[in-house]
């Protein structure tokens, strides 16, 4: 190997490490919304702004999105942005608790009301008094328990299992699901009245694949955290890893990205995590691309511009340089495609 090639490779490695250091320090500025959500995608910024607007009201909020899109993080962000922030934030996954135990988990029980109930126990609704209760996978609540939950939402009182007195509770409900509740209502599996009580405000959360440019930002934030905890020698991503992260469709959304980065940091032998450490295959199929040339070109332009904005931390001059265009041309494209900086 020639000395010139060795110098060039060393210089390229230096540039990659420099870029990693720069991006590792940007997570707290223009790419952080709602207290801790990292994003540069207009779709996700819109979600955060909607949540901020409703935070200080007492309306019930329903978050709709696929598994792994960060619904609990958004629910916690809503709580922290509200006047209830000094109260408790309590979360419960309704799909993870057996039906025969879910009522006790939510409403509590009196001593002796259940087998093994040696003391009176408050449920999650009471524990969130003055704060927020997050019901994840609310579509998994069985019909009989839906009736009891609806009664709480209407009257703001509960009765523990085995209890005979009503207890007033001031708890805000935020719920989430990946299921189609309207279809479940049509099938008789979810109560229509409960749906309208829970869904006073509905917020739809985009998948990670719909948030162009966010995967690299999130990956760098995860790497920084996991490297500090588990493998301090890891300093960033190699170029092929960043390209693979950008190209991967992320069917498991943010949770999949977090898990892959965590595993890669643990397994990495050098200072940079490579595509092989992430165990990512090549880019997916192009079958879903629009067949109309104008639509395909516009969609491609949007994605490339968003990725460049993410890489340059929203800096217009740097973004134009990455794209190989002038600043006036970039401004025209941003206006044409209604993209935020």
Secondary structure, DSSP 8 states (H G I E B T S, - for coil): --HHHHHHHHHHHHHHHHHHHHHHT-TTTTTEETTTEE---HHHHHHHHHHHHHTTS---EEEE--TTS-HHHHHHHHHHTSTTTTS-EEEEETTSS-HHHHHHHHH-B-TTSSTT--S-B--HHHHTTTSEEEEETGGGS-HHHHHHHHHHHHHSEE--BT--S-EE---EEEEEESS-HHHHHHTTSS-HHHHHHH-SEEEE---GGGSTTHHHHHHHHHHHHHHHHH-TT--EE-HHHHHHHHH---TTHHHHHHHHHHHHHHH--SSEE-HHHHT--S---STTS-SSHHHHHHHHHHHHHHHHHHHTTT-HHHHHHHHTS-HHHHHHHHHHTT---
